[in-house]
């Protein structure tokens, strides 16, 4: 994921590769592997959020138009429900960057007012206040419910 993010950030990842990368990035945003009493995957989820942030900075809105709905839902699901604070905050920051730069994320500004970097920092608030507020928007209700 970090390699993809750096390639995208530097403009070296061509837009015609995006359809193949979107499912990979979406699955990386929820990557989790149990190893005994522990689980690993927080670094992968954090790096996947960085990829989304880099996509927002590197590509024009029309190049990401067909991927916006899936990436937005995945970022908000991670921002609301991830157990690691750095992953929740990274996903919220990537969503905020995409809303600001691209402007085509559904209900971007109203959601940014609720699901910002600081509000998702507290896991109780992320679960009980942010997630229900985001789920009130029909585009995000089903992805959040599936998680």
N, C-alpha and C positions, 0 to 999 in steps of 0.2 A: 504493500500500500504506500509506503513512504516513497518508493521509487516512482510509482505512478503519480503521486502528488508533485514530486519535484519535476518530473517531465511535463506535467500539465502547467505548473507554475511558470516554467520557463518557455512555454509555448511550443514544446517539442512533441507533444502528443496531439496528433491530428484529429480534427473533429469527426472524421469518418470512423474512428475507433470507439467513439462514445457508446454506440449501441451494444457493443460487446462488453464494455466495461461497466455499464450501469448495474447489471445483475450481480457482478462480482463485488462492487462497492456496497450495494444494498445488503448482500449477505455478510460482508465484512463488518457492517455496522451492528450486527447482532451476533457476531462470532463469539462462541463461548465453549470451552472444552473443560470437562471435569477431570481432574487428576487427583484421585484420592479425596481428601477432605477439602481440597482447594480447586479453584477453577482458574484457567488461564484464558487470555483473550482480550484483556483490557487494552493492551498496547495495540492490538489489531483494530479494535473499535475506535480508539483515539486516532490512529493513523487514517482510518477510513473517513473520519470527520475532517481531517486535514485535507484529504483528497477532495471532498466536497467543497471545502473552503477554496482550494486551489482552482477547482473548476469554475467557481463563481468569479474568481479574479482573472482567469485566463480566457474564457470564452464569451462571445457575444450572446445576448439573450436569445436570438433566433437559432443559434447553434445548439442551445440546451433546451429549447422549447419542448421537444418530445420527451425529455427526461425529467422535467421539473416536478411533475406530480409524484412520481416514484421516489425521487430523492428527497423531496419535501416531507413526505410521509415517513420515510425511514429516519431522517434527521430528527423529526419531532418525536418519534417513538423512542429513539435513543435519548433525546434530551429529557424526556419525561420519566422513563422507566429504567434506565441503566443503573446498576447498583454502585458504580464508581463515579465519584463526583467529577473527576477530570474528563470522563467520557461524556457525561451529561453536559458539562460546560462547553466542551469542544463542539458537540453537536449543536448546541444553542448558538454558539459563536459562528459556526458555519452557516446555519440558517439565517442569522442576522446579516452576515456578509452577502449571502445570495439575494436576500430581499433588497438590500441596499444597492447592490450593483446591477442585478438583473431586473428587479421590479416585476417579475412575472410569477412569483410564488403565490399560490392562492391564499388570500386573506393574510398576506405577509405582515403588514403593519399592525393590525389588531393582535395578531399572535405574538409579535415581537414585544408588544406592551405587556403581555402576560408571561411569556416564556423567554425571559432574558437571561443573561449570564448569571446574575445574582439570584434570581428566583429559583433556578433549577439547582443551585448550590446546596440547598437543604433538601434532603431526600423526602422528608415528610411533606414539605410544601410542594415538591415536584409531583408526588403521588396524589395528594389530596386537593390541591388548588390548581396547579398548572395543567395537569392531565385532563381533568374535567372541563376546564376552560377551552383547551385545544380540541377536545372531543365534541364540543358544541358545534364545531364547523363540520359539515357533512363530509368533506373530502378526507378528513382525518379521523373520523369516528371509527370506522371499520379497522384501519390499520392499528389504532391504539387498542381496540377491543381484542384483536387477534394476539397482541403481545401478552 
